[in-house]
Amino acid sequence: MESTLESTAIRAPVLALDLGEKRVGVAVSDALLISITRIGAIPRSNWKKLLQDVKDLIQRYDAQTMVIGLPLNLNGSDGAASFAARRVAFKFARSLNVPIYLQDERLTSMAAEHNLRWEGRDPAEKSGLVDSEAAAVILRDFLSPHQDKQLISGS
């Protein structure tokens, strides 16, 4: 079940995931929600391995909240990728003891590419960082006070 919350106090640090077919981009905020750090992407494999990898990240960074990118169509509608992301988010909500949110991730890959280009990263370097930079963009958007928060309930 999803609910939209307009003003919920987000507990930090926040872990963000950009769910790709081959890799999952990861970023984390600090405890004050001021800075965001890219973390190396994790390989996407079966559910059990993905869950364990995410549990390890939550523990390592003491994450109190998790946000997952929701790949909506450009017109804001759901497609196959967004339905898949919602399914994974529900599974995380049932399996983890942190609140799970969804964040619209339209155009985050383009923003991530632009950010890495602005940092002066060469193309070979960018390919290894783009997933986690996309997670950082998702997290930045999520932490914006002007964003609605979509909480996922595991019940």
C-alpha positions as CSV (number, residue, x, y, z in Angstrom):
1,M,0.0,0.0,0.0
2,E,1.2,3.5,-0.8
3,S,0.4,6.8,0.8
4,T,1.5,10.3,-0.1
5,L,2.8,12.3,2.8
6,E,3.4,16.0,2.2
7,S,5.3,16.8,5.4
8,T,6.8,13.8,7.1
9,A,10.0,14.1,9.2
10,I,12.5,12.0,7.4
11,R,14.9,10.1,9.6
12,A,18.5,10.2,8.5
13,P,20.8,9.0,7.1
14,V,18.8,8.1,4.0
15,L,19.9,5.4,1.6
16,A,18.8,5.8,-2.1
17,L,18.7,3.1,-4.7
18,D,18.5,3.4,-8.5
19,L,17.3,-0.1,-9.6
20,G,18.9,-1.1,-12.9
21,E,18.6,-4.4,-14.7
22,K,22.4,-5.1,-14.2
23,R,23.4,-2.8,-11.4
24,V,21.8,-0.9,-8.5
25,G,23.1,2.6,-8.0
26,V,23.5,3.6,-4.4
27,A,23.9,6.9,-2.6
28,V,23.5,7.9,1.1
29,S,22.9,11.2,2.9
30,D,24.7,12.3,6.1
31,A,22.8,12.3,9.4
32,L,21.9,16.0,9.0
33,L,20.5,15.6,5.5
34,I,23.1,18.1,4.2
35,S,25.5,16.1,2.0
36,I,25.0,13.1,-0.3
37,T,27.7,10.6,-1.1
38,R,27.8,8.2,-4.0
39,I,28.5,4.6,-3.1
40,G,29.7,2.1,-5.6
41,A,26.9,0.4,-7.5
42,I,26.1,-3.2,-6.5
43,P,25.4,-5.9,-9.0
44,R,21.8,-6.8,-9.6
45,S,21.2,-10.5,-9.1
46,N,18.5,-12.6,-7.4
47,W,16.3,-11.2,-4.7
48,K,18.0,-12.9,-1.8
49,K,21.4,-11.5,-2.7
50,L,20.0,-8.0,-3.4
51,L,18.2,-8.0,0.0
52,Q,21.4,-9.0,1.8
53,D,23.4,-6.4,0.0
54,V,20.9,-3.7,0.9
55,K,20.7,-4.9,4.5
56,D,24.5,-4.7,4.7
57,L,24.4,-1.1,3.3
58,I,21.7,-0.1,5.8
59,Q,23.8,-1.5,8.7
60,R,27.1,0.0,7.4
61,Y,25.6,3.5,7.0
62,D,23.1,3.3,9.9
63,A,20.4,4.3,7.3
64,Q,17.1,5.1,9.0
65,T,15.1,5.6,5.7
66,M,15.4,4.2,2.2
67,V,14.2,5.8,-1.1
68,I,13.9,3.9,-4.3
69,G,13.8,5.5,-7.8
70,L,10.4,5.1,-9.5
71,P,10.9,5.0,-13.3
72,L,7.7,6.6,-14.5
73,N,7.0,7.2,-18.2
74,L,7.7,10.8,-19.3
75,N,3.9,11.6,-19.1
76,G,3.9,10.4,-15.5
77,S,2.2,7.1,-16.1
78,D,3.3,3.7,-14.9
79,G,5.0,1.3,-17.3
80,A,6.7,-2.1,-16.9
81,A,9.7,-0.7,-15.2
82,S,7.7,1.3,-12.6
83,F,5.6,-1.7,-11.8
84,A,8.8,-3.8,-11.3
85,A,10.2,-1.1,-9.0
86,R,7.0,-1.0,-7.0
87,R,7.2,-4.7,-6.5
88,V,10.7,-4.5,-5.3
89,A,9.8,-1.6,-3.0
90,F,7.0,-3.7,-1.5
91,K,9.3,-6.6,-0.9
92,F,11.8,-4.3,0.8
93,A,9.1,-2.8,2.9
94,R,8.1,-6.3,4.1
95,S,11.7,-7.4,4.7
96,L,13.4,-4.3,6.3
97,N,12.8,-2.3,9.4
98,V,13.2,1.1,7.8
99,P,10.5,3.2,6.0
100,I,10.7,2.8,2.2
101,Y,9.7,5.6,-0.1
102,L,9.4,5.9,-3.9
103,Q,10.7,8.9,-5.7
104,D,10.0,9.9,-9.3
105,E,13.2,9.3,-11.2
106,R,12.2,10.7,-14.6
107,L,15.3,12.2,-16.4
108,T,17.7,11.3,-13.5
109,S,20.0,9.4,-15.8
110,M,20.4,12.5,-18.0
111,A,21.0,14.6,-14.9
112,A,23.5,12.1,-13.7
113,E,25.4,12.1,-17.0
114,H,25.4,15.9,-17.0
115,N,26.7,16.0,-13.4
116,L,29.5,13.6,-14.2
117,R,30.5,15.6,-17.3
118,W,30.4,18.8,-15.2
119,E,32.8,17.1,-12.7
120,G,35.2,16.4,-15.6
121,R,34.8,12.7,-15.7
122,D,36.0,10.9,-18.8
123,P,33.6,8.6,-20.6
124,A,35.2,5.4,-19.3
125,E,34.9,6.7,-15.7
126,K,31.3,7.9,-16.2
127,S,30.0,4.5,-17.1
128,G,31.0,3.1,-13.7
129,L,29.6,6.1,-11.8
130,V,26.4,6.9,-13.6
131,D,24.1,4.5,-11.6
132,S,25.2,5.8,-8.3
133,E,25.1,9.4,-9.5
134,A,21.5,8.7,-10.6
135,A,20.8,7.4,-7.0
136,A,22.3,10.7,-5.7
137,V,20.0,12.7,-8.0
138,I,17.0,10.6,-6.7
139,L,18.1,11.3,-3.1
140,R,18.5,15.1,-3.8
141,D,15.1,15.2,-5.4
142,F,13.6,13.2,-2.5
143,L,15.1,15.6,0.1
144,S,13.7,18.6,-1.6
145,P,11.0,20.2,0.5
146,H,8.8,20.6,-2.5
147,Q,8.5,16.9,-3.2
148,D,5.6,14.7,-2.1
149,K,6.8,11.7,-0.3
150,Q,5.3,8.3,-1.3
151,L,5.7,5.9,1.6
152,I,5.4,2.2,0.9
153,S,3.7,0.0,3.5
154,G,4.8,-3.6,3.8
155,S,1.6,-4.8,5.3
